[in-house]
Every structure is written in C-alpha cells, then in structure tokens.
Amino acid sequence: MIFKKFYNCFWKDGLALRLKEKTHRKFVEFFEKISCMYQGKDFELAYSDIQRETGAASVTLKRAIQALAEDGVIEVNPGRNSRYARFRFLLISQNTDEKSSEASETRNLEDFNNSNRAQSGGNSESVNEDVSELTQLVDHLRRRVRNQEMAIALLQDRLAEIEDKMRKR
C-alpha cells in the first residue's frame, strides 16, 4: 500500500492525522541515538529538548510521540512534571540492508518525480516566479512560528523549574 509507505497515520476525533515518513524517521533516529547514550535503559527528557534537537513544531512533537508510542517504537510514561516524560526505546537497530533498501527506494521515487517534471517542461516562467515567491513567504512564516514556539518552550522550561521548586518545599 503506497499511502502507508509515505505516511504513518493515526486517528483523532475521526480525522486522520498524517505524520510524514521523513518526520517519523527523524524521531525514530533521535530516540535511537538517545537510547544508545543511555545504553538501552529508560531515560527522562524534557519535551523542549526533543523539540530543539529534532527541530519539530510542538504540535508535530506531540503527534510524533503519540504515533511512535502507538507503533510500538517507544514507551512513554509521565516524568517528574508536566514538561518531562520518561521514554524507553523498544526497537532494535535496523539492519544496514533494510536502511540501504529504503534509501534506494527513496532515490527511485525522486528519479521518477524528476522525470515527470522534465516531461512537463512547458510551465510558464510567471508560474515559477509565483511559486518561488509563495515558497519564500511560507518559509518566512515557518521561521516566525518556529521562533514563537521556541519562546514558548523556554517559558515552559522555566515553569517546570518553578514546579520543581514548589514540590521541594
């Protein structure tokens, strides 16, 4: 099933929320790396640290963690406060054969897409200019959203520190 190959889906309130394969892979690789650092044991991480390392938006972070937990990649338990969680990476490292076959499939798909673009070379320059302008605007908006999310993550970290201090008293 091609749809399943490119997206990991999960359902919320009757709607399918899709997680791109690239995003899914990025989170799996991140948790695999952290699990290796902790030698396969449970580890506690702040959500903001995960967000900073993966470069994902907070909504994407929550969706990705939920999707990975549902897929059986990670196990998630509550952490010391609302900004932390305890994780356990459940997958064993993939064989290099599997990784190379995935890479070759991705290259084949890119080659196919490039050949389709070359065949439809009759696009006008004005359409290309409009697309590039819209791309720049979207990139600008993404940067603004990312900056705002990082500010929110910083405030959440400070709130977590205050929660910790209050618990100690």
Backbone bond lengths (Angstrom), bond angles and torsions (degrees), N, CA, C in turn:
res aa  C-N    CA-C-N  psi(-1)  N-CA   C-N-CA  omega(-1)  CA-C   N-CA-C  phi
1 M - - - 1.438 - - 1.531 108.25 -
2 I 1.301 118.17 115.11 1.457 123.25 -174.46 1.524 110.95 -65.81
3 F 1.330 118.15 -40.69 1.457 121.17 -178.49 1.519 111.06 -56.82
4 K 1.322 116.89 -43.40 1.462 121.88 -178.89 1.525 110.82 -66.78
5 K 1.330 116.70 -30.34 1.460 120.84 -178.09 1.528 111.37 -65.18
6 F 1.321 117.56 -37.78 1.452 120.66 -174.37 1.523 113.73 -94.87
7 Y 1.316 117.90 -18.35 1.457 120.28 -177.71 1.514 110.52 -136.32
8 N 1.322 116.01 141.02 1.454 121.97 167.80 1.515 105.21 -99.93
9 C 1.312 116.62 121.15 1.453 120.48 -173.96 1.512 110.49 -108.85
10 F 1.303 115.88 148.80 1.441 120.66 166.79 1.520 107.07 -145.11
11 W 1.306 115.81 161.09 1.453 121.35 -171.57 1.514 110.57 -107.48
12 K 1.314 115.91 140.12 1.453 121.53 174.28 1.519 107.18 -143.27
13 D 1.309 115.95 122.55 1.461 122.05 -179.66 1.531 111.52 52.98
14 G 1.323 116.81 38.24 1.455 121.20 177.16 1.512 114.61 79.72
15 L 1.314 118.61 0.78 1.461 121.64 -179.84 1.519 109.72 -109.35
16 A 1.314 115.80 139.52 1.466 119.99 177.78 1.522 108.29 -84.60
17 L 1.321 116.16 120.14 1.461 121.06 175.19 1.514 107.28 -102.54
18 R 1.315 116.63 123.73 1.459 120.11 -173.64 1.521 110.32 -99.46
19 L 1.327 113.97 140.68 1.455 121.54 174.75 1.521 105.82 -115.15
20 K 1.310 117.50 119.82 1.456 120.39 -177.38 1.518 110.60 -62.33
21 E 1.317 115.47 149.45 1.468 121.25 -178.44 1.526 110.86 -59.53
22 K 1.318 116.59 -38.40 1.469 120.58 179.31 1.531 110.36 -62.23
23 T 1.326 116.52 -43.17 1.462 121.32 178.75 1.519 110.49 -66.01
24 H 1.319 116.26 -44.22 1.469 121.43 178.81 1.525 109.89 -58.03
25 R 1.323 116.23 -47.00 1.460 121.45 -179.23 1.534 110.96 -63.69
26 K 1.341 116.69 -40.40 1.460 120.86 179.75 1.533 110.88 -60.21
27 F 1.329 116.75 -43.15 1.459 120.16 -179.67 1.524 111.54 -71.13
28 V 1.325 117.42 -38.72 1.469 119.87 177.50 1.526 109.64 -62.17
29 E 1.329 116.78 -45.29 1.466 120.28 179.33 1.530 111.26 -63.58
30 F 1.329 117.20 -38.75 1.462 120.61 178.55 1.527 110.64 -62.53
31 F 1.339 116.94 -49.79 1.461 119.69 -178.38 1.526 111.37 -67.64
32 E 1.325 116.92 -31.72 1.463 119.81 176.16 1.532 110.11 -65.38
33 K 1.330 116.86 -42.97 1.467 121.51 179.89 1.531 110.73 -63.66
34 I 1.323 116.78 -45.88 1.466 120.73 -179.32 1.523 110.32 -66.47
35 S 1.326 117.00 -38.50 1.463 120.75 178.51 1.524 110.74 -62.89
36 C 1.325 116.92 -39.04 1.469 120.39 176.82 1.524 110.66 -64.19
37 M 1.326 116.92 -37.88 1.461 120.45 178.22 1.529 110.93 -62.73
38 Y 1.331 116.00 -36.13 1.465 121.03 179.75 1.529 111.80 -94.89
39 Q 1.321 117.33 11.94 1.465 124.87 176.40 1.524 112.29 56.14
40 G 1.328 116.38 41.56 1.457 121.62 174.78 1.516 115.08 79.36
41 K 1.318 118.39 1.43 1.465 121.57 -179.85 1.529 109.86 -87.28
42 D 1.342 115.23 169.07 1.459 120.15 174.65 1.523 109.53 -60.52
43 F 1.319 116.05 149.12 1.458 119.94 177.29 1.519 109.17 -144.10
44 E 1.324 115.31 150.49 1.456 121.26 -179.93 1.519 108.72 -109.94
45 L 1.328 115.53 130.44 1.462 120.97 -179.97 1.521 109.85 -133.47
46 A 1.324 115.57 148.64 1.461 120.94 171.71 1.527 107.74 -79.13
47 Y 1.317 115.30 140.63 1.460 119.12 177.83 1.527 110.60 -58.35
48 S 1.326 116.64 -35.56 1.465 119.89 -179.49 1.530 111.40 -65.68
49 D 1.345 117.39 -33.30 1.467 120.01 177.00 1.527 110.91 -66.50
50 I 1.323 115.87 -41.73 1.470 120.08 178.20 1.520 109.23 -63.04
51 Q 1.324 115.26 -44.00 1.461 120.55 -179.85 1.525 110.58 -61.71
52 R 1.310 116.77 -42.40 1.467 121.03 -179.43 1.524 111.09 -65.50
53 E 1.332 117.17 -43.21 1.468 121.45 -177.70 1.524 112.55 -69.72
54 T 1.333 116.59 -38.44 1.463 119.65 -176.64 1.519 112.64 -89.44
55 G 1.331 116.62 -19.38 1.457 119.84 -178.39 1.513 112.97 73.10
56 A 1.325 116.90 21.65 1.462 121.15 -176.92 1.525 110.60 -92.86
57 A 1.310 115.18 153.33 1.458 120.84 173.44 1.524 109.16 -70.39
58 S 1.326 116.78 158.72 1.465 119.74 -176.06 1.524 111.89 -62.87
59 V 1.323 117.42 -37.48 1.467 120.16 177.93 1.524 109.87 -65.71
60 T 1.320 116.75 -42.81 1.464 121.10 178.12 1.517 110.49 -63.66
61 L 1.326 117.08 -38.93 1.462 121.45 177.98 1.522 110.54 -58.64
62 K 1.314 116.64 -48.73 1.468 120.43 -179.40 1.525 110.90 -63.64
63 R 1.334 116.42 -43.54 1.468 119.85 178.89 1.516 110.80 -63.33
64 A 1.329 116.87 -41.97 1.465 120.75 -177.72 1.520 111.02 -66.02
65 I 1.327 117.35 -43.82 1.465 119.99 179.49 1.520 110.09 -63.53
66 Q 1.326 116.49 -42.23 1.465 119.82 178.27 1.528 110.80 -63.86
67 A 1.324 116.96 -43.46 1.468 120.60 -179.76 1.524 111.28 -64.80
68 L 1.330 117.55 -42.39 1.466 120.70 179.42 1.523 110.94 -65.79
69 A 1.319 117.10 -37.31 1.465 120.19 177.81 1.527 110.33 -66.52
70 E 1.329 117.00 -41.76 1.466 120.72 179.17 1.521 111.58 -68.07
71 D 1.326 117.00 -31.93 1.467 121.07 179.01 1.524 112.41 -79.60
72 G 1.325 117.32 -8.42 1.459 120.48 -179.85 1.517 113.54 80.70
73 V 1.318 116.92 21.06 1.460 121.06 178.87 1.524 109.88 -82.80
74 I 1.328 115.87 -42.28 1.461 120.92 179.39 1.523 109.48 -130.54
75 E 1.318 114.44 160.39 1.459 121.65 172.03 1.518 105.85 -115.85
76 V 1.330 117.07 130.73 1.459 121.65 -175.48 1.525 109.31 -116.93
77 N 1.335 116.05 130.48 1.460 122.81 175.81 1.521 108.44 -130.43
78 P 1.337 117.40 157.25 1.466 119.28 179.33 1.522 111.54 -60.93
79 G 1.313 115.10 147.40 1.458 121.14 178.49 1.515 111.42 -98.13
80 R 1.335 115.97 -160.54 1.466 120.35 -176.45 1.515 112.74 -67.80
81 N 1.343 117.29 -26.00 1.464 121.31 173.78 1.523 108.22 -151.75
82 S 1.322 116.05 -171.59 1.464 119.85 -172.93 1.522 113.77 -69.06
83 R 1.312 118.86 -14.07 1.469 121.85 -177.99 1.521 113.37 -97.58
84 Y 1.325 117.08 -0.40 1.458 121.96 -178.62 1.522 109.75 -124.46
85 A 1.320 115.35 156.84 1.464 121.22 173.67 1.521 108.45 -144.39
86 R 1.328 114.91 152.68 1.467 121.14 175.08 1.522 106.79 -98.34
87 F 1.315 115.65 132.16 1.453 121.71 -177.15 1.516 110.33 -121.81
88 R 1.317 114.81 152.04 1.462 121.76 169.44 1.524 106.01 -136.63
89 F 1.324 115.39 124.07 1.464 121.62 178.40 1.523 107.74 -81.78
90 L 1.336 117.39 123.64 1.455 121.67 -172.40 1.520 114.26 -99.98
91 L 1.330 117.78 -16.31 1.466 120.40 -177.13 1.515 111.20 -86.76
92 I 1.307 115.64 146.12 1.459 121.34 171.91 1.516 106.66 -87.51
93 S 1.318 117.16 149.24 1.466 120.64 -179.52 1.516 110.52 -52.53
94 Q 1.329 115.27 137.98 1.455 120.30 -179.17 1.519 110.24 -73.32
95 N 1.318 114.64 152.78 1.466 119.57 175.89 1.517 109.52 -68.33
96 T 1.299 116.24 151.11 1.463 119.60 179.05 1.523 110.99 -65.53
97 D 1.334 117.32 -26.68 1.462 119.94 176.93 1.521 110.89 -62.97
98 E 1.332 116.94 -42.97 1.454 120.34 179.95 1.521 110.28 -64.07
99 K 1.328 116.74 -42.40 1.457 120.28 -179.71 1.522 111.10 -64.44
100 S 1.340 116.95 -41.59 1.460 118.99 -178.89 1.523 111.04 -68.73
101 S 1.344 117.81 -35.26 1.465 119.46 178.19 1.522 110.28 -68.03
102 E 1.350 117.65 -37.63 1.457 120.18 176.22 1.520 110.59 -64.49
103 A 1.319 116.69 -40.50 1.463 120.51 179.93 1.528 110.73 -64.56
104 S 1.339 116.93 -40.92 1.463 119.05 179.73 1.525 110.99 -68.27
105 E 1.348 117.45 -36.27 1.461 119.91 176.68 1.527 110.37 -63.99
106 T 1.316 116.86 -40.47 1.457 121.02 178.79 1.522 110.34 -64.35
107 R 1.340 117.10 -43.46 1.466 120.39 178.08 1.525 110.92 -62.08
108 N 1.341 117.50 -41.38 1.458 120.76 178.98 1.523 111.00 -62.06
109 L 1.333 117.22 -40.93 1.453 121.14 178.61 1.525 110.40 -64.64
110 E 1.337 117.73 -42.69 1.461 121.09 178.66 1.526 110.77 -63.60
111 D 1.337 117.58 -41.48 1.465 121.03 177.71 1.523 110.64 -61.07
112 F 1.335 116.29 -41.76 1.461 121.45 179.33 1.523 110.02 -62.83
113 N 1.333 117.21 -45.81 1.463 120.93 179.47 1.524 111.07 -63.38
114 N 1.334 117.36 -40.60 1.464 120.55 178.92 1.523 111.65 -64.83
115 S 1.336 117.81 -38.86 1.464 120.18 179.01 1.522 110.82 -67.22
116 N 1.342 117.11 -36.07 1.463 120.12 177.12 1.519 111.01 -65.92
117 R 1.322 116.80 -38.60 1.460 120.14 178.62 1.525 110.51 -66.22
118 A 1.331 117.36 -39.06 1.462 120.97 -178.99 1.525 110.76 -65.48
119 Q 1.333 117.38 -35.57 1.458 120.94 -179.49 1.522 111.54 -69.89
120 S 1.316 116.79 -32.07 1.461 119.44 -179.21 1.524 110.33 -98.17
121 G 1.316 116.68 45.23 1.459 122.81 -175.73 1.511 114.19 -71.93
122 G 1.325 119.80 2.76 1.450 122.46 -177.93 1.520 113.96 -81.63
123 N 1.333 118.26 13.68 1.469 120.49 179.80 1.518 109.30 -66.45
124 S 1.309 115.72 141.75 1.466 119.10 -179.96 1.522 110.57 -80.04
125 E 1.314 115.65 157.67 1.462 120.85 -178.98 1.519 111.64 -66.47
126 S 1.320 117.08 -32.91 1.471 119.40 -178.95 1.528 111.19 -65.15
127 V 1.313 117.08 -36.46 1.460 120.44 177.30 1.522 109.61 -65.64
128 N 1.328 116.38 -42.11 1.462 120.34 178.18 1.528 111.40 -62.37
129 E 1.336 116.71 -40.96 1.460 120.19 178.41 1.520 111.09 -64.37
130 D 1.341 116.22 -42.27 1.464 120.32 178.60 1.522 111.06 -62.52
131 V 1.308 115.98 -42.11 1.459 120.32 179.72 1.523 110.67 -64.44
132 S 1.327 116.81 -43.19 1.470 118.95 -179.78 1.526 110.99 -66.18
133 E 1.331 117.21 -37.86 1.460 120.30 177.50 1.529 111.01 -64.76
134 L 1.320 116.65 -44.24 1.466 120.35 177.87 1.523 111.39 -64.37
135 T 1.314 116.47 -37.00 1.464 120.58 177.96 1.521 110.58 -62.51
136 Q 1.330 116.37 -42.70 1.463 120.14 178.25 1.525 111.37 -63.71
137 L 1.337 116.56 -40.67 1.460 119.88 178.59 1.525 111.49 -64.55
138 V 1.313 116.63 -42.36 1.464 120.72 178.68 1.523 110.33 -63.94
139 D 1.327 117.20 -42.68 1.466 120.60 177.74 1.526 111.44 -60.74
140 H 1.330 115.97 -41.21 1.464 120.14 177.85 1.528 110.72 -62.26
141 L 1.316 116.85 -45.12 1.465 120.42 179.08 1.523 111.43 -64.50
142 R 1.312 117.00 -38.15 1.465 120.06 177.54 1.527 111.02 -62.73
143 R 1.334 116.29 -41.47 1.467 119.42 178.23 1.524 111.09 -62.85
144 R 1.341 116.32 -41.83 1.464 119.63 178.77 1.522 111.03 -63.17
145 V 1.321 116.72 -44.75 1.464 120.39 178.91 1.519 110.03 -62.66
146 R 1.309 116.89 -42.70 1.467 121.24 -179.80 1.530 110.81 -61.49
147 N 1.337 116.98 -43.46 1.464 120.17 178.00 1.524 111.38 -62.11
148 Q 1.327 116.19 -41.71 1.460 119.79 178.68 1.525 110.88 -65.48
149 E 1.316 117.19 -40.01 1.462 120.33 179.37 1.522 111.38 -66.39
150 M 1.317 117.41 -36.92 1.461 119.84 177.97 1.531 110.59 -67.22
151 A 1.328 117.26 -36.96 1.463 120.00 176.00 1.528 110.34 -64.31
152 I 1.317 116.57 -41.32 1.465 121.03 177.02 1.522 110.13 -62.93
153 A 1.322 117.29 -42.71 1.467 120.91 179.79 1.523 110.80 -62.55
154 L 1.324 116.97 -38.77 1.460 120.73 177.69 1.525 110.62 -63.83
155 L 1.326 116.48 -43.72 1.465 120.04 177.24 1.527 111.25 -63.82
156 Q 1.324 117.07 -37.44 1.462 120.38 178.03 1.524 110.97 -65.85
157 D 1.318 117.38 -37.82 1.468 120.72 176.10 1.523 110.88 -62.42
158 R 1.316 115.83 -43.99 1.468 119.36 179.02 1.523 110.68 -63.89
159 L 1.328 116.67 -40.04 1.461 120.97 177.02 1.523 110.64 -62.03
160 A 1.314 117.22 -40.07 1.466 121.21 178.61 1.523 110.90 -64.22
161 E 1.326 117.25 -39.00 1.464 120.54 177.28 1.522 110.83 -63.61
162 I 1.320 116.41 -41.56 1.463 120.47 178.09 1.527 110.23 -64.60
163 E 1.344 117.06 -41.13 1.466 120.61 176.81 1.521 110.62 -59.76
164 D 1.322 117.15 -42.03 1.468 120.93 178.67 1.527 110.95 -62.49
165 K 1.332 116.82 -43.93 1.464 120.37 179.75 1.520 111.21 -63.53
166 M 1.334 116.74 -39.04 1.462 120.27 179.87 1.523 111.30 -66.87
167 R 1.305 118.01 -35.90 1.471 121.49 179.03 1.518 111.58 -68.32
168 K 1.328 116.20 -34.02 1.464 120.37 -179.00 1.523 111.75 -69.83
169 R 1.323 117.39 -25.26 1.474 120.84 -178.52 1.475 111.57 -80.29
